[in-house]
Amino acid sequence: MGGQSRCQGSLASCHSPRRVDLRAMSALQALDRMVGLVKADIAGRVTDRDVVEQFQSLRVRCISDEANLASPAGQAALVTLVSLVARMGVQIELDVPDVPLLGPHPPLRGSSIRAALIDLGHDLVPGSGISAERDAPCDVSFILGDTAAPRHIDGWRLIGNHWAGAIVPPSLRGRRWRGSWSIGAMTAAGLAAPEVFKIAVRSMPLRHATVAEMLAPCTTAAWAFGTGALRLPSDAVTVDIVSAGAITQAALFVMLRLPIKLSGRLFDADTVEISNINRQLLYRRSDYGLKVAIVERAGGTHYACTPIPKHFGAVNDPGLAPLAPYVLVGVDDIPARWDVQRATNGWLGIAGTSHLSASISSHSPGVPCAGCLHPRDDAGRDGPIPTVSFVSFWAGLALAVRFIREVGRRPYGSDRQHLWLSPLRLDQPNAALWHPVAPRRDCPVLCSASRDLVA
């Protein structure tokens, strides 16, 4: 892009961080955001440490044969599931062969899948880990595709196709994971991870019956993002990304596993902290410094990232204008979304989270904008928003899909401009709602669609 100035190296010239030994930090600090989310729904004298210990006492087994890990889709299902569950502090046992990794799988390191996942487990939540003790007792199991499963096993089977994923009882016959297009595989993992969260929280005293209903297990759950092949460009797509936090990291986690190349700027001034481990999928505990630097390293050859270590609203350099034809935003701050919308002349995708729900929308020139969708600031918030790995993941997954459908010439229609999704109970009809966005006379951005109402 014209007018850009790229930092040399891996941001060495952009900052001089003081290295912190994050390994010495506690699991309580690592899971702080999730603990706040859980405590909103439990009663009695349950301490923060009680919540952490409950999650760290839970053991999950992931089971797959070699055939289901012989494709990028099958590997994406396993890596995504393990990443989401491990970041909740849960112990994971792998009953999988140590096959070679196919393609990039940031933030994994190494050349084989089981060893790389075990290595990741040593570098996430203190006191939690990933191991390969096949005979260790576990609370619940997840089986990939058509992998044979023991009789009377408690858990779910992950199945799906290119665009859709599902979890079903282990006794049902599965379909083998095949192919390189892994949206459905990552969707299935996103459906499975909340079941682990619900198991842990259900064992604690709940505030009221509606919470118990929300935490009830899904016998089956499914989600489909659509059908049809995309015409993705062979050249890198230029996209500016505002925020290097959990949502945009999740979107990049998805897109780095797809046959698409990206280039562009990444705006964020924040440095990582231990509480980011719970939900930022490209971050490992041994990482330090600016978030944009961590994401830049994770992007490899698939994402030519130009890190801008500033918050977007603080950027006043005219040499950085205009924004790219595509812009992705992953911030919960509503006025910040308005700022980006005002500066955007092309397509804008926005995702945010609120506790256990996610909001994802897109805004093209001439259609109702981010200000029309959220015309008022969510004022009065005190401190960080409580959240958990799989909620941020769903926001990023849906944002990534919306973006690649736009780039691939199969955009969502106006009746699906906005998606509100609550991933705990996607077996329920109202857990995900698609909406059009209406123009508003009081739009704070004063977009063209809102001005037409006044004219």
Helices and strands as residue ranges (DSSP letters): G 22-24, H 27-30, H 32-39, H 48-56, E 59-63, G 67-69, H 72-86, E 91-95, H 113-121, E 130-131, E 140-144, E 155-160, E 164-168, H 183-202, H 209-214, E 221-224, E 237-242, H 246-255, E 262-267, G 274-278, H 291-299, E 303-308, G 312-314, G 318-320, E 326-329, H 334-343, E 347-354, E 357-363, H 370-373, H 389-407, G 414-416, E 418-421, G 423-425, E 432-435, H 448-454
